[in-house]
Amino acid sequence: MNTINKLIIRYSLIAFGVFSFALTSCSDDMPEESFYTFTGEMMSDFLQNNENYSDFAAIVTKAGKMDLLSAYGTYTCFVPTNEAVQTYLESIGLTSIDQLSVEDCDTITRNLIINVIYSTTDFNDMQGFIDKTNMLGRNMALEKIAVLDENGETASFTYRINRTGCIIMSLANDSVENGIVHPVDGLISASNESLPTVMKRDTLISTFNTCLELTGLDKKMVKVKDESWDPRYWREEKKLERTYQSGAASQMDYCHVPENRNYGYTAFAPTDECLLNEYGIEKGDWRAMWRYGFKIYEPDKDPDKYADDTELGTSAEALKKETNPLYRLIAYHLLNRKGIYDKLYTNCTIYHVEINPQEWYETMAPHTTLKVEYVWGTNKFRGTSEINTLYLNRIYDPDRPSLTQRGAIVQPTVAEGQTQLAVNGVYYYIDRLIDFGEETQQTVFNDRMRVDFYTLWPELMNNDLRTTTTWGGLSDVSDASATAIAPNYIFPPGYLSNVDMDEDGNFFLQNCRNTFWSYEGDEFNLRSDNNSYDITFQLPPLPTGQYQIRLGFTAMSLRGIAQFYVDGKPQGIPLDMRKVDTDAFK
């Protein structure tokens, strides 16, 4: 296996840049006196003027957030009814809102508010999760489910949030001056538990959970937040605007400094049923999982002779070694980033009629990469795969049929009654085991890997810094203001993993815009007051072999000249990114 190589760029860089339908008993009945007609109120007025939401109003007041909801803004609020609040209090052994702390009220309030206006029609295009995080910085699970009539027949549909509260559709989409209100019949909760803890309660993946514990990988998925990160110094010391030329006018781009530096994780877990049906592995039989991994990663060795081996064996100490077959097998199912379903694949500017969106991610197994592909429609790369479905390590090309591999399907939701989201990540069921064995390397990776720079650094996904708005949903200047739909971000030294940069250099993400030429409509940029600096970052792990690296960029007159290095060795001559195809070559 090759070691991870580093790419050094000197001077400047422009880089390329299924709802689950279920039955439920959620109520859609409310007394007539609770119906609300828009009267020009602020969200705070709405809460205070409607008796049916007085308990939530009391929570908001105790949290000190009523002033926030009385100011102008663009909020979506999932407002629980009084009955929903009382049911929640009973579930945690309390009888009164007075028994909630200020911190509890603050958490409840911020968990129910998103700083973007969403009507229920907007939810139709979202797959499994609401696009934007709430005011806690958390993603919210979203399900479209049936509302049953008294005969058990489907009468209508509603949306359930975090598997806790259903939107009361007869009262939804209430407009107020500073946003929109969706009453819900349950107080929507947010887990404060780490991902392994949340997964452990799911008995459908008990074998996978056992292997997580035996390998010690569960202990490597507990970090939540980098408490040492403080963006204030950067804001005070650095200018966050840059000038660029647009036609005859000089304009300014505003760059945000990331508020947090959070950690995140994703687990793709095969169910016990899958392991039994596909591989004959009985529930809880971790030794069978070890033998499966041994055959994948040590194909020339006899597993019966290695049970007592200090590196490859089955002792408690051996299983925690990164070289152990079980460790490698399980770690390959894990990412060190929070992979919200529709953010795992690209969906901005890819022309899906011609090709499926794909991404490549480094996994938690050392020196390994995972392919994610969303089979969008009936283009020539579909084959027999299900459309509108997310696959891992899939490959199909009618021009190279010998390389076909079905891969594993990722289900957007997990079992009824289970919490899919943790404070630091998310997990999904998959219907096959995946691996980085010889067959995978020779088939899946026998392909042109179009790697988006966005996938190189987990901090971008863990801190929700990328816009997932589809092509057509953004304007060409959407990134030019501090309140843009697709804001820009500037990254101080040390924020992104495995990036080294001269102090004089600024590295920032110019987020997706309609009609921009770069891959996916976004780009990473470097700039410097002195116009001379270095940046070094790691390339994705790849199987052993010979590779050609192609770096995508948009040629413009305002660009610079860059020299590229791999492992410290210069590659070719300096590249002049100011030259476009109409310029004469000299």
N, C-alpha and C positions, 0 to 999 in steps of 0.2 A: 504494500500500500504506500502510495506517495505521501510524503509529509505535506502539510498545508503550506502552499506557497504564498508569497507576499507580492503584491503589485505596488510599485512606487511610481508616483506621477509627479513630475516637477513642472512647475510654473502655473498651469491652469488645467481645469478639467470640467467638461460637461458630460454627464453620464445619462445613459438611457434610464435616463431615468425609468325546498319543496315543503312547503309547509306540511306538517303532519296533521292529518285530519283525524280527530278522535271524538268520541262521544263524552259528554260531561253532564253534570247536574247543575251547572252554574245557573243562577237565577237571572232572568231578564225582566222580572216584575218589580215595579216601583209604584207607590201611590201617586195619584194624579197631582196632588199638591206639591210633589217633589220635582215636577217638570219645570225646567228653567227656560226662559226666553231671553235672548240677548238684549241687554239694555245699556250697553256701553260701559259696564263695570270693569274694574281691574280684577285680577285673580284674587286678590285679598278681599275685595268686596264680595265676590262670588262666594267665598268660603264663609264669610261673616254674615251674609244675608240669607243663607240657606240652612235651615235648622237640621236637615238630614246629614249635613257634613260638619256639624258643630264640634264633634270630638276631634276630627282632624284639624279643624281650625284652632282648637286648644293646643294640639301638639305643635302646630306651626308657630303659634304665639310663644309657647314655652321654649321653643328652639331659637327664638329671636329672628325668625325668617319672614315674619309678616311684612316687614318693610321691603324686603326683596320682592315679594309678590305684589306690592303696591307700586313698584317702579316699572317704567317701560322696559320691555324686553321681548324675547321670543321664546316663551316657555310652553312646554307640554307637561301637564300635571295629571297623574293618575290618582284621583281623589277617592279614598275609601269612604263608604257609608258609615254611619254610626254603628250599625250592626256589625260591619266588618271590623271596626276598631275594637268593639267589645269582645268579639270572638278571638281576636288576636291577643288581647289582654288576658283572657281566660286561658289561652294556650300556653302562656308563659307564667301562669300562676299569680296574676295581678287582678285587682278589682277596679282600679281607678287610674286615670291618666296621671294623677298626682304622684303615683308611685314610680312613674318613669323619670329617669334622670334627664337633665338638660342634654346630655350627650346622646342618650337614647332618642330623644325627640329630634335632635339635629340629624341623626343618622336616618331615622324614618322619613323625615321631610326631604332630605337631599336625595334619598333613594327613589322618591316618587316624582322627581322633577328632571326633565331634560331641557337643555337650553337651545332647543330647536323646536319649531312648530311641526307636529305630525298630526294629520287627520287619519281616520281609520282607513281611508282609501290608500294612503301612503304605505300602510303595512302590507298591502297586497303584493308588493314587489320585493319584500324582505324575506329572506330564507332563514328561519330559525332564530334570528336575533334582530333587535332594533339596531339600525345603523350606527347611531350616535350613542355615546355613553351618557349615563345620568350624572347628576351633580356630585355623586360619590366617585365618579370615574369608573363606574361599573357598567358592563354590558347587561342587557336585559333580554332574557329568553322570550320568544314570541311564538305562539301557536294559534293557528286558526282552527277552531273547533265548533262542533255542532251544538246547537241549543235544541233540546227535545221538548215536544209538546206532551200533553197528559197521556197520550197514547204511545209514547216512546218513539214517535216519528220526528224526523228532522224538521224543525219549524223555521230555523234561521241559523246564522253563523255569528260567532263573536270571536274575540281574541283574548287569550289568556296570557298574562305576563308573569314570568318567573314561576310558572306552575302554581301560582298563589291566588291571584285575583283576575276575574273575568271582567272585561269592559261591558258595562250595561249599555247595549247598543241603542236602546230607545232614548238614552240620555247623552250619548257620546257626541263629540264634535261641537261642544258648547264653546262659542267664541267669546273671548273677553278681550279687553283692549291690549293686553300684553301676552296673549297666547291662546291656548286652547285647552279645554278641560275634558277628561274622560273619566266619569265616575266608574268605580270598580266595586265588585261585591266581596273583595277580600283585601286585607292590608298586605300589599306586595312586599315580600321579604327579600333580603339579600344575605347570602351566606358570608360569615366572617371566618370560615374554616378553610384550611389549605386544601389543595386539590387531592392529595392522597387520602385525607380524612373524609372528604365528600365521596370519593370513589369507594372507600371501604364499606360504606353502608349499602352499596348496590350489590346484592347477592347474585345477580346475573353475571357478574364478572369476577367471581370469587377466586378462580384459578389465577387470573391475571394479577389480582390484588395480592395473592400469596407470593407470586414471583416478584412483585414489586418490593415486598418486605424482605424476602430472602436475599435479594441482590443489593439491598440498601438504597435502591433508587428512590424509594419513597422519601428518604431523608434529604434527597437532593432536589426536592420540589416543594420546599416549604417557605422559601424566601418570598417576601411580599413587596417591600419597598426599600430603596436605598435612602436611609434616613440622613446620610451625609450630604445629599444633593440639595443645594440651595441656589436657585436661579437669580437671586437678587443682586449678587456681585456682578454677574455678567450684564444684567440690565443697566446697572449704574456705570459700568466702565466701558461698555461697547456701544457703538451706534448700531441700531437694529434696522436701519433703512439703507437701501442702496439705490443709486440712480441707474436707470437704464434708458436707452433710446428707443422710442416707439414712433416710427414715422418721423415727422418733423418735431415731435414734442419729447421733452425729457420728463419721465415719470418716476415715481418712487414705489418700491415694493416694501411692504412692512413684513418683518420676520418675527415670529413669536419665539420666545425662549420656552422650552418644555417646562411645564409647571412641576412635574414629578419625574422621578426615574424609578419606575416600578419594574418588578420582575414578573415573569409569567411563564406558564407551562401548558402544553397540550398533550393529552394522552389518547391514542387510538387503541381501544381495548377490544379484542375479540371476546365474545360472550362464551360462557361455558357450553352452551348449546352448539355454537359454531365449532369449538375445539373438539367436541365429541363427534359431531356429524362429519366434519371435514378431515379430521386427523385421528379420530379414535382415542382422543385424550380424555380420560375420565375427570370429573369435577374434582379439583384439588390436587391432581396428580402432577406436582411440579417436576418430579423426576422425568416424567414423559416429556415435559416441556424442555428439560435440559437435554434429553436425548435428541429431540427434534433439532434444537439449536446446534448440538454437536455435529449432526449429520450435515448441517448447512455450512458451518464455519470450520469444521475439521473433517472434511469428507474423506481424507486418506487415512484416518485413524479409527481404531476400534473403541467405541465408548465404554465397553465393558472393562477395558484395561486402564481407564483413566478416572474411575470414580474416586480414587484417593489422591489424585494429582493435586499439588498445591496451587496450581493456576487454573487448570481445566476441570477440576473435579467437583464433587458434590458436598464438600464440607462447608460449614458456615462461613469460614474464612475465604475459601476458594470462590464461592458464589458471588462474593462482593468484589472480585477482581475484574477489571475492565476487559481482560482477555478471556474471561470465562464465557462459554457458549450461551448459558442462560442469561447472563448479564448483557451480552451483545444483542441477543434476540429481543429482550424486553426493552432495552435502551433505544433500540431502533424504532420502537413504537412511540417514542417521546420526543417532543420538541421543547426547547428552552424559550418558548414564546407563546403568548396567548393567541391561539388561532381561532378566532371567531369565524364561523362557517363560510360566509361569503367574502371574508377577507383572506381566506387561504388561497383563493385563486384570483386572477385579475379579471376585472369587469368594467374597465373604463373605455379604452379605445381599441380593443382587439376586435377585428371584424370576424364575428363568430360564424358567419356563413362559410368562411373559408378554413378556419382553424379553431381548435379548442383552446381556451385559456389554460396555461400551464405555469407552475412555479416549481422551484427547486430549493429545498431547505436542508440545512445541516441538522442532523438529529443529535440526541444525547449519547448515542453510541460513537465512540471516538473515530474520527476520520471517515464518516459516512454521510451520505446525502440521500434525501427522499424526494421523489417526484410526486407532485399533486397536479391532477388534471380534471377539469370540469367538462364533461361531455355535454356540450351546449345544444346541439341540434343534429341535423342530418347532413353535416358536411362529410367529406370523404374519409375523415379520420374517426368516424363513429364506429363502423363495423357493426357488431351485434350488441354493443354496450347499450345500457339504458341512457336515454337522454335526460338532461337536467339532473345529472347525478355526478357526485364527486368521487373520484377514484384515486387510490394511492398506487404508485409503481405500475401504472398501466401504459402499454404502448400498442398502437395499431397504426399501420401505414399500408394501404393497399399496394403500394409500390415495393414494399419489403415484407411480405407476409410471413416470412420465416422468423421475424422478430416479434411476433404477436405475443403479448402477455396480458391476461385479463386484469390482474391486480385486485385490490380490495376496495369494496364500496364503503364509503363513509356515510353513516346514517346521521341526519342533522339533529335528531333528538334521541333521548334515551328513554328508559322504561317509565311508565306512568308511576307517579309517586316519588321519583328520584330527582334530586337536585343536580343539574348538569353543570352549573356554574359554581366555581369556588372563588374566594377572594383573589386568588392568584392564578386562575386558569380555567380550563374547560376540558371535558372529555367526551368522546364519541364512541359508539359501537362500530366495529368493522366486521365484515363477514369472512375474512381470511387473515391468516398471519402474513406479515410482510418481513422481508429480510434483505440484507445486503450481501447475499451469497454470490457465488460465481455466475449462476444463471441470470440473476438480476443485473449484475454488472455487464454481462455480455449482451443482454437484450434491451432492457430499459435504458441503459446508459449508452447504447449504440445509437446515439441520436444527437442532433444539434441541440445543445442546451442553451436556451435563451434565458439568461439569468437577469432578473431585474435587480438593480442595486438595492432596491428597497428590502429585498429578502436577505441581504448579507448581515444585517444588524438587528438582533431581537428587540432592542429598545424601541424601534419604530412601531412594532405591533403591540408591545407590552404597554405602550403609552398612548395608543390610539391616535397616531400622528398622520395616518394616511386617510384621505377621503376615498370613499367607495362609491360615490355618486356615479351613475352610469353615463356613458357618452350621451351628450345632449342635455344633461342636467346642469352644466356649468357654462358660464360665459367666458369669453376669452380674457377678461380682465378680473376674474373672480378672486385672484390672489393679490390684488393691489391694495387692499385695505386691511385694517386691524380686525374687522368683523367679517372677513370673507368666508364663503362656504367652504372653500378649499384653501386654508391658510398656509403660508410658508413657515418653515421652522429653521432656526439657526442652532447649530450644535456646538456648544463650548467644548474645549479639550477635555477628554475623559468621559464624555457623556456616552459615546458610542463604543461598543466593545471592539477591541482589536483594530483601532484606528489611531495612528500616530501622525501628528501634524505640527508643523512649525507654529510657534505662537503668533506669528504675523498673519497666518492664514485663517480665513473664515470658511466654514463648510456648512452649507444649508440646503434644505429641500425646497424647491419651488414646486408646489403641489399642482395636481392635475387641472388642466384647463382645456376647454373645447378647442379643437382645430389646431392645437400645438403639434409640431412635427415629431417630437420625441416619443419613443415607445411608451405607451400608456399615458401620454399627455403630461408627464411630470419629468423632473430632472433634478439631479444633484449638481450644485455649483460650488466652485472655489473662487475666492477673490482675496486680494491683498492690497493694502495701501502701497506696498513696495513692488507689487507685481512679480514677486519671486518667492516661492516656498515649495516645500515638499509635503506630500501626503502618502502614507503607507497603510495598506489594509490587506487583510487575508482574503484569498480566493476560496471558493467552496471546495471541500474534499472531493476527489475524483478517483475512480479506479486507475490502476497503473496503465500507462499508455502514452501516446504522443497526442498533443493537443494544439490547436490553433486558437488563439484568443482574439476575439473581435470586440472592440469597444464601440458602442453606438453613441453618436453625439449629433447635435444639430449645428451645422456650420452657419455662422453669422459673422458679420463684420466686426462685432464687439467682442468676439472671442479672443483667445490667446494661442500660444504655441506650447505644446507639451512634449516632454520626453518620458517614455514609459520604460519601466524596469520590471523584470521578474526575477525574484531571488537576488536582487542587487545587480543584475546584469542588464545593460541597456538593450532595448528591443527596437531595432530599426533606427531611422533618423527621426528628429523632432517632427511632430505633427502640427501643421498650421491649420487650426480650426476656424480661421477666418476665411478660408478659401471655399467657395461654393462651386457647383458644377458648371457655372457659366464663366468662371475665371480661367484665364489661360494658364497652363502649367509652364513653369519656368525652371 
